[in-house]
């Protein structure tokens, strides 16, 4: 479900790069969204099933 969501973001042109970090830290990975506003990026990131289930949290940076 998570990977399908990310794949759809690529297909629709919203994500430029995404992947996990190699360490065991609190931040699990990164997705760079290609959107005109942070609000849109936040909305797309929060559509991820892993975020909805509470397994991942979104942190937005410009």
N, C-alpha and C positions, 0 to 999 in steps of 0.2 A: 504494500500500500504506500509506504513512504517513498520507495524508489519510483513507483508509478506516478506519484504526485510530482516528483522532481523531473521525471521524463516529460510529463505534460508541460511543465514550466519551460523546459527547453524547446519543445515542439511549438509552443505558442509564442516563443520569443521573449519570455519574461526572465529567464535565468541565463546567465552567461557562464557561470562556473559553479560547481558544487562538489563537496567531498568531505570526508571525515579527516580529523586530525589524527596523527599517529601516536599521540601520547594518551595517557589515561586521566587527563585533566577534567575540570568541570565543563569546559566548552568542548562539545563533541565534534563539531564540524562547522562548515561555512557554506553559504550560498550567496552568490553575488547576483542580485536582481537588477534587471535593466528596465526600470520604470521611471516615469517622470516625477513621482513624488514618493516620499518615505511612507506615506499612508497607504499607497497601493502596494508597496513591497511588504509592509506589515500585514496587510489583508491577505495577500497571496501566501505568505509564510504561515499564517495562522490557519490556512485551509489544509495544511499538511495533516494527514490522519494521526501521525505520531505526536503532533502538537495537540491536536484535539483530544487525544487519549491521555495527555499529561505526561508522556514519556520524554518529550523534548520541550524546551522553552525557547521562545524567540527573543532575540536581542537585536535591535535595529541600530545601525550606524550609517551616517551619510558617507 
